[in-house]
Amino acid sequence: MGHRHIVCADLLVCPDMGALTNLHDERPDTGEDGTPITLAERCHAAGGLFRTTLGELREELGYGRLGRHVLAEAAESLTLEGLGWFPSWRLSPRNDKPHKDQELWVFARDGGLRCQIICAIQEPDDCDVPAVLNGLLTGRPQDLSPEDKLDLIREILGL
């Protein structure tokens, strides 16, 4: 089956913590013009962060069954379009029993605060973790230890 790209552009990132998880309970199936709403459009509409399932991602790519190759293609498509996801293992070969109901979060890799926070947790060797943590808490009580800051971020991310 052909490779289908997931497009997401002009994503908004709100720096306050309350807006880091801007979920919408219902997922519309079609847009105003009756065309199906893609995961990328959902990403855009949700402000750069939304929760989905492997089943929805599989449907977006046009596959009938989940498997390691579908997970690898989904990861490649999201990456090529400037999107990331967590937990990261859900789209990796370590997920040896993918199921359509497994959830993951998709976010814009746009360099904004949300992206920096997620990358600080997932890829701490590739970023300036103290700077990201300090940026998160700008204007907030400074009495949190680095461990407390990481715990707060993990709580936001549901890790």
C-alpha positions as CSV (number, residue, x, y, z in Angstrom):
1,M,0.0,0.0,0.0
2,G,1.3,3.5,-0.8
3,H,2.9,5.8,1.7
4,R,0.6,8.6,2.7
5,H,2.0,11.8,4.3
6,I,0.3,13.4,7.3
7,V,0.5,17.2,6.9
8,C,0.4,19.6,9.8
9,A,1.3,23.3,9.4
10,D,0.9,26.6,11.3
11,L,0.5,24.9,14.7
12,L,-0.1,27.0,17.8
13,V,1.8,26.5,21.0
14,C,0.5,28.1,24.2
15,P,3.2,28.6,26.8
16,D,0.9,28.3,29.9
17,M,0.7,24.9,31.5
18,G,-3.1,24.7,31.5
19,A,-3.1,24.8,27.7
20,L,-0.5,22.0,27.3
21,T,-3.3,19.5,27.4
22,N,-6.1,21.0,25.3
23,L,-8.2,17.9,24.7
24,H,-11.5,17.8,22.8
25,D,-13.7,14.9,23.9
26,E,-15.4,14.3,20.5
27,R,-13.6,13.7,17.2
28,P,-15.4,15.0,14.2
29,D,-15.3,12.6,11.2
30,T,-15.7,15.1,8.5
31,G,-15.0,18.8,7.9
32,E,-17.4,21.5,6.9
33,D,-17.1,20.4,3.3
34,G,-17.8,16.8,4.1
35,T,-14.3,15.5,3.5
36,P,-12.7,13.3,6.1
37,I,-10.6,15.1,8.8
38,T,-7.1,13.8,8.9
39,L,-4.9,13.3,11.9
40,A,-2.8,16.3,10.8
41,E,-5.9,18.5,10.6
42,R,-6.9,17.3,14.1
43,C,-3.4,18.2,15.2
44,H,-3.8,21.7,13.8
45,A,-7.3,22.1,15.2
46,A,-6.2,21.0,18.6
47,G,-3.4,23.6,18.8
48,G,-0.5,21.2,18.2
49,L,-1.3,18.4,20.6
50,F,-4.0,15.7,20.6
51,R,-4.6,12.1,21.7
52,T,-5.3,9.4,19.1
53,T,-5.2,5.6,18.9
54,L,-3.1,3.2,16.8
55,G,-6.3,2.2,15.1
56,E,-7.0,5.8,14.0
57,L,-3.4,6.2,12.8
58,R,-3.6,3.0,10.9
59,E,-6.8,4.1,9.2
60,E,-5.2,7.5,8.3
61,L,-2.4,5.6,6.5
62,G,-4.9,3.3,4.8
63,Y,-3.9,-0.1,6.3
64,G,-6.3,-2.8,7.4
65,R,-4.1,-4.4,10.1
66,L,-1.5,-3.2,12.6
67,G,1.9,-4.7,12.5
68,R,5.6,-3.6,12.9
69,H,5.8,-2.4,9.3
70,V,2.7,-0.2,9.8
71,L,4.1,1.2,13.0
72,A,7.4,2.0,11.3
73,E,5.6,3.7,8.4
74,A,3.4,5.7,10.8
75,A,6.6,6.8,12.7
76,E,8.2,7.8,9.4
77,S,5.2,9.7,8.2
78,L,4.8,11.7,11.4
79,T,8.5,12.5,11.5
80,L,8.6,13.6,7.9
81,E,5.7,16.0,8.6
82,G,7.3,17.6,11.6
83,L,5.2,15.7,14.2
84,G,6.2,13.7,17.2
85,W,4.5,11.3,19.5
86,F,4.6,9.8,23.0
87,P,4.9,7.3,24.5
88,S,7.6,6.7,21.9
89,W,7.6,2.9,22.3
90,R,4.1,2.7,20.8
91,L,5.4,3.2,17.3
92,S,8.6,1.2,17.8
93,P,9.5,-2.5,17.3
94,R,9.4,-2.9,21.1
95,N,5.6,-2.7,20.8
96,D,5.4,-6.4,19.9
97,K,1.6,-6.5,20.3
98,P,0.2,-3.4,18.8
99,H,-3.5,-3.0,19.3
100,K,-5.9,-0.5,17.7
101,D,-7.0,0.8,21.1
102,Q,-3.5,1.7,22.3
103,E,-3.4,5.5,22.7
104,L,-0.6,7.9,21.8
105,W,-0.2,11.7,21.8
106,V,0.7,13.5,18.7
107,F,2.4,16.9,18.9
108,A,4.0,19.5,16.6
109,R,7.8,19.4,16.6
110,D,7.9,23.2,16.2
111,G,10.5,24.2,18.7
112,G,7.9,25.7,21.0
113,L,7.7,25.1,24.8
114,R,5.6,22.0,24.5
115,C,7.9,20.4,22.0
116,Q,11.0,21.3,24.2
117,I,9.4,19.8,27.3
118,I,8.5,16.5,25.5
119,C,12.0,16.3,23.9
120,A,13.7,17.0,27.3
121,I,11.9,13.9,28.7
122,Q,12.3,11.7,25.7
123,E,15.7,12.8,24.5
124,P,17.6,14.4,27.4
125,D,21.0,13.9,25.8
126,D,20.0,16.1,22.8
127,C,18.8,19.2,24.7
128,D,19.6,21.6,27.5
129,V,17.3,20.1,30.1
130,P,17.9,22.8,32.8
131,A,17.1,25.6,30.3
132,V,13.9,23.8,29.3
133,L,12.8,23.2,32.9
134,N,13.6,26.8,33.8
135,G,11.6,28.0,30.8
136,L,8.6,25.9,31.9
137,L,8.5,27.5,35.3
138,T,9.2,31.1,34.4
139,G,7.0,33.2,36.6
140,R,6.2,30.2,38.8
141,P,7.6,29.4,42.3
142,Q,11.3,28.7,42.0
143,D,11.5,26.4,45.0
144,L,10.9,23.2,43.0
145,S,13.9,21.0,42.7
146,P,15.0,19.7,39.3
147,E,13.5,16.3,40.3
148,D,10.2,18.0,41.2
149,K,10.2,19.8,37.8
150,L,10.8,16.6,36.0
151,D,8.0,14.9,38.0
152,L,5.7,17.8,37.0
153,I,6.5,17.4,33.4
154,R,6.0,13.6,33.5
155,E,2.6,14.3,35.1
156,I,1.7,16.6,32.3
157,L,2.8,14.0,29.8
158,G,1.0,11.2,31.5
159,L,4.3,9.2,31.9
